[in-house]
């Protein structure tokens, strides 16, 4: 049986993703999550994408002022537990999504790759049914 193509995010997923983005942005802005690398090079949370079951969140960011994102990525990965705890305290949900951080550019690549894969699946499914 062929897999169904991926659906667009629901309104609830979009709304929850925006709340998570705001919660993370506020926590980093106020200094609730402390890391020396994040203090030296602040980051901007540019978006959050949730999985369909809302158990995983892909957090995309960009370093403020541009520059190298590798140290910021390592710092956010180190603070993943603190980020999840802050989201749990701020956004009231039954299950708090597990965050995974990616740079804005890799987020674009992942989304583009996902679309390409989805197109390939639909064209493969169409040709297989003939």
C-alpha positions in Angstrom: 0.0 0.0 0.0 1.4 3.4 -1.0 1.9 6.1 1.6 -0.3 9.1 1.6 1.4 12.4 0.7 2.2 14.6 3.6 -0.5 17.1 4.5 -0.1 20.8 5.2 0.1 21.7 8.9 -3.2 22.1 10.6 -4.3 25.4 12.2 -3.7 23.9 15.6 -0.1 22.9 14.7 0.6 26.4 13.3 -0.9 28.1 16.4 1.0 25.9 18.8 4.3 26.3 16.8 3.9 30.1 17.0 3.3 29.9 20.8 6.5 27.8 21.2 8.5 30.2 19.0 7.4 33.1 21.2 8.1 31.3 24.4 11.6 30.4 23.3 12.3 33.9 22.0 11.2 35.4 25.3 13.3 33.0 27.3 16.4 33.7 25.2 15.8 37.5 25.3 15.3 37.6 29.1 18.3 35.3 29.8 16.2 32.6 31.4 18.4 30.1 29.5 22.0 30.8 30.2 24.9 29.6 28.0 28.1 31.6 27.5 28.0 31.0 23.7 24.4 32.3 23.5 25.3 35.3 25.6 28.2 36.3 23.3 26.2 35.7 20.1 22.4 36.0 20.6 20.1 34.1 18.2 16.8 34.8 16.7 14.2 32.0 16.6 12.9 32.3 13.1 10.3 29.4 13.2 9.1 26.2 14.7 7.7 23.2 12.7 5.8 20.5 14.6 5.5 16.9 13.6 1.9 15.8 12.9 1.6 14.2 16.3 3.1 17.3 17.9 5.7 15.3 19.9 8.7 16.8 18.0 9.5 20.4 17.2 12.1 21.5 14.7 13.3 24.9 15.9 15.0 27.1 13.2 17.2 30.0 14.2 19.7 32.5 12.8 22.5 34.2 14.7 21.8 37.8 15.4 23.9 39.9 12.9 24.6 36.8 10.8 27.9 35.0 11.0 28.8 31.5 12.0 25.9 29.5 13.3 27.8 26.4 14.4 28.6 27.6 17.9 25.1 28.7 18.4 23.8 25.4 17.2 26.0 23.5 19.7 24.9 25.9 22.5 21.2 25.4 21.7 21.7 21.6 21.5 23.4 21.6 24.9 20.4 23.6 26.4 17.8 21.4 24.8 16.5 20.2 28.1 16.2 23.7 29.5 14.4 24.9 26.4 11.9 22.0 26.7 11.3 22.8 30.4 10.7 26.5 29.7 8.2 25.6 27.0 6.4 23.2 29.4 6.1 26.0 31.9 4.9 28.6 29.4 2.8 26.7 26.9 0.2 24.5 28.6 0.1 21.2 26.7 -0.4 17.6 27.6 2.8 16.6 25.9 5.7 19.0 25.4 7.4 18.6 22.0 11.1 17.5 22.0 13.0 20.4 20.4 15.7 19.8 17.8 17.5 22.9 16.6 18.5 23.6 13.0 19.9 26.7 11.3 17.5 28.7 9.1 19.3 27.5 5.9 19.1 23.8 6.8 15.5 24.3 7.7 14.8 25.6 4.2 16.8 22.7 2.7 14.9 20.1 4.8 11.5 21.6 3.8 12.6 21.7 0.1 13.9 18.1 0.3 10.6 17.0 1.9 8.6 18.6 -0.9 10.8 16.9 -3.5 10.4 13.5 -1.7 6.7 14.1 -1.6 6.6 14.9 -5.3 8.6 11.8 -6.0 6.3 9.6 -4.0 3.2 11.0 -5.7 4.7 10.5 -9.2 6.0 7.0 -8.3 2.5 6.1 -7.0 0.9 7.4 -10.2 3.2 5.5 -12.4 3.0 2.3 -10.2 -0.8 2.3 -10.5 -0.7 2.3 -14.3 
